[in-house]
Amino acid sequence: MKTNRLKKLTKNLFSVSLLLLISQHAHALQLLDGVEGKTLFVKVSMRDLNSIAIEGGKVRLIKAADDSMLTGSADALTGQALIKPLVKDPFGIFVFSQSGKRYSLVLQPQDIPVESIVIREPLALPSVSKNNRVDKSSSYEVQIKTMIQALAGNGAALGLEEHKTWKEIRLWQGSSFALERSLSSQSLIGEQYKLINNSNQAMVISEQEFYVQGVLAVAVTDISIAPGNSSVVYVVKRKEGAH
């Protein structure tokens, strides 16, 4: 299963300016390119709560044509929505993002485990000062995508310097967070972390929580972590002194 998830990650790389999410555990992840005016078809579980998230943003509102078809709503704190269909036939909903965009989804209820749906919004690369310049060329984007591929697979095979470690970092109460592995190229550093839920409640995380100065991209394998389970967090940073 892990190998299949890694293949799925490399196949669905996000652009450099976007937040990256992937899935490797029991539930499936559906990555959708958000285009206003285009209808997106998604599978959802009939028996479990499904999550809908906006990559790099927040879900403001979920609206079905008939409220009797759907239960659940968007959470203002996490920016995600947890929903469950109340009917067996496919039906449409609108997903409103905080950026003001509206996406049309057709939910296809099925007797399957929980599904995680992530809508990718097209965003421009962030503006930066002359003293903190980011190379906006396509080659720079390719480097970051390549680093994510390497973190998901075999970095040594791509000629990157690899270092394995286990460095625990204090993060949140009821969790363990540790740096497992790092890769280094001429201009980038890729880091692989493991986040373990040690509490007795499900943990819902946001990729935005891992963005600090110098971070260019974040990928989280699971945004919802059951008690005792773990998620892998990939972080790509600009290498100190690189231009």
Sequence and secondary structure as in RCSB ss.txt:
>XXXX:A:sequence
MKTNRLKKLTKNLFSVSLLLLISQHAHALQLLDGVEGKTLFVKVSMRDLNSIAIEGGKVRLIKAADDSMLTGSAD
ALTGQALIKPLVKDPFGIFVFSQSGKRYSLVLQPQDIPVESIVIREPLALPSVSKNNRVDKSSSYEVQIKTMIQA
LAGNGAALGLEEHKTWKEIRLWQGSSFALERSLSSQSLIGEQYKLINNSNQAMVISEQEFYVQGVLAVAVTDISI
APGNSSVVYVVKRKEGAH
>XXXX:A:secstr
 HHHHHHHHHHT   TTS EE   SSSEEEEEE  TT EEEEEEESSS EEEEEETS EEEEEESSGGGEEEEE 
TTT  EEEEESSSS EEEEEEETTS EEEEEEEEESSS EEEEEE         GGG    SHHHHHHHHHHHHH
HHS TGGGT EEEEEEEE   STTEEEEEEEEEE SSEEEEEEEEEE SSS EE  GGGG  TTEEEEEES SEE
 TT EEEEEEEEE TT  
